[in-house]
Amino acid sequence: MIYDYLVVRFGEITLKGKNKKQFVIKLENDVREKLRQFPQAEIKRHFDDLEIKLNNEKSADVLNVLKKVFGIQNISPAIKVGTDLDEIRAGVLRVAEQEKGAQTFKIAARRKDKRYPIHGSELNQDLGGTVLRHCDWLNVDVHNPDLMIRVEVGYHEARIYGKEVVGVGGLPVGTSGKVMLLLSGGIDSPVAAYLTAKRGALIEAIHFQSPPYTSDRAKQKVIDLSKRLREFGGKFVLHLVPFTNAQVAIRDAVPEDYRITIMRRLMFRIAEKTALKRGAMALATGESLGQVASQTLESMNTINAVTNLPILRPLIAMDKLDIAQIAKQIDTYEISIRPYEDCCTIFLPKAPRTRPDRTHAERFEHKLAVDALVNEAVEGIETIVIDSGSTQDAVSELL
Amino acid sequence: MIYLDNSATTQPYPEVMDTYRTVSEYYFANPSSLHSLGGKSEHLLTRSREQAAALLEIEPNEIVFTSGGTEGNNLAIKGAAFAYRNRGRHLITTTIEHASAGNAFAQLEALGFEVTYLPVNSDGRVSFDEFIKAYRKDTILVSIMHVNNEVGTIQPIEQIGNFLKQKPKTVFHVDNVQGFSKVPLHLKESGIDLCTVSGHKIHGPKGTGILYVRKGTQLSPLFAGGGQEHQFRSGTENLPGICGMVKALRMTLENEREGIDHLMKLQQQLFDGLAKIEGAVVHTPKHFSSPHIVNVSFLGIKSEVLVHILEKNDIYVSTKSACSSKESGASGTLTAMGISDQEAEQAIRISMAYETTESDLGVFLQTLTEKVGQLKTVMR
């Protein structure tokens, strides 16, 4: 690989006007954090981009990490040369020779320094001609080239870019505030976490467990999911709620067809309390309209009534197949399909009410010590911080 | 002891033995058991798989833990041929494969598959042009070893793999038992669908191996049963072996760069030393060969005699591939390279590990020179 730089460009952040700098600084910190595993790499912030000097770190490895950082629109490998035309020509040839797979190319040159004597279009012609003369496997295609060689002539140096890699986009994590996400262990909620984090939210997750009805493996499953999701933020906080007593109480006191509705209402109350404690300004769920009994409009109405926090439902208009597709992309799918019971699948009624009614639900709750159950659950929460680099665990030394 | 038979097997690292013992003792529960002891074992299995995947730069669900190279080759070759038998019946391999691949193809031939065996040149290398000539529309499987186990020749895997990238209906299997950690090979970039690796060749426990199965590749399992290893290989997982192998994998790859440089120097030392011995004919080519193997004939001296004489001096080399060295007759690879039976029967294989030292080789070369000289006078 000839490239000694990676140039990272921002997406939507550039539309942020006066706040732009804040966003860029946050992104720079995120990138620094992620690239700590590459101690040689140096990061420099410019007005329009972040420049990463690789210093012998493998560009493919660094690229793979950057591809997952929210707020990055695209990344180009680059070389730097002097502004002398001969140097630029030689640099362009090096890039053309590096990208051997291409059959057609285009030069897109630009002067940042408008005093530079050669105009962009003249540069295009000159450099294109140079490539044509030296690389007999390449032809020009200005509309749909296999290889677009971009050249940027600055004040002291020129950058020549190789093939651009698309980033995930979105906003830097945390710039939108904190969100408490209900993480079940299924396919949907990790995708909801991903999409919410992509819009700049710092995610904390809350998971309900009901031992002995749910097992340690169900817990491990959620921890494994959290590890995956952590790759998109810096760290990931997971709250494990002991939910057995609440579920047993519901089973004993509430008519079968309303159990899920009431259970969800308790979950939302517990999640709200935890959110306020942790400074989160919204809840998020993996609900998709009409997917299951608790996700009809009537259900959402009845369940939503227990909290005033906004509830983000990034999957609300998505089909199951599309959700699964994203789950596969972010590598949570394989974990989500592990077949362990979670708290939503135990005490499952034969025919849950698909159109529950708020007044009925409230009446049934009179038979329950709702506040006591909620408080007991919140107090019993076990909080796990899944930090970057925490792949180390008890068995690490065996391997 | 100077052990120069590392292509047959290696000495397990002490750290690997520690892991093997600890896991056997404390993680004996079946990973498929529902209780928490089973959960502990399952967790360890998952972590092993993740670590192996990270080291090989593949996905965890692309790893099938096997019992070694022979099983890996059989599962890959027969498994792919059976799974895709309705797509076509033509298979391509070479004349110099390890017995576990070669005999699997013989079985498939008996079942009605048609097999093209690519010849090799005098360096023991197949030619890309020959491969292209043999390739047909109904070719469902191409299986080629990366590094030959007898002479160390490297095959043009990347070139063939690049061609097969455009042929989604042909499965590409690479037997990398000898090449692994000796000649770098990137699985994802080389268009490889299946790749066999063995644990005991890299200082892991015996009875362990990995078959890389690229996502989306079908295999008909050889063992039917409980559906372990993503349905490809049923049977209770050999957790102590797996953990030990994954540790050996990590330790080996951590030293890979320096290890290969070191082996190259050692190989040069052998080439130089052998050049000074009268009647020594080196079969390992100078280019396109793995740095850990040197195959050489000493004219007029039967290899078996030399092996036994060296062993009296606590030096261990081998005649040909250990798996076929008990059968009489000349080596398959050397014969395929056009070497006469007589010369082939005089060949010994010297195979090194990262731990082999220059002074080991110094002693070996000195002893060898001496003994070869003596044998010649005796036999004359």
HADDOCK unambig.tbl for C-alpha pairs under 7 A between the chains (distance, minus, plus):
assign (segid A and resid 216 and name CA) (segid B and resid 36 and name CA) 6.95 0.50 0.50
assign (segid A and resid 217 and name CA) (segid B and resid 39 and name CA) 6.56 0.50 0.50
assign (segid A and resid 395 and name CA) (segid B and resid 44 and name CA) 6.55 0.50 0.50
assign (segid A and resid 398 and name CA) (segid B and resid 19 and name CA) 5.39 0.50 0.50
assign (segid A and resid 399 and name CA) (segid B and resid 48 and name CA) 6.86 0.50 0.50
assign (segid A and resid 399 and name CA) (segid B and resid 243 and name CA) 6.08 0.50 0.50
assign (segid A and resid 399 and name CA) (segid B and resid 246 and name CA) 6.32 0.50 0.50
assign (segid A and resid 399 and name CA) (segid B and resid 247 and name CA) 4.65 0.50 0.50
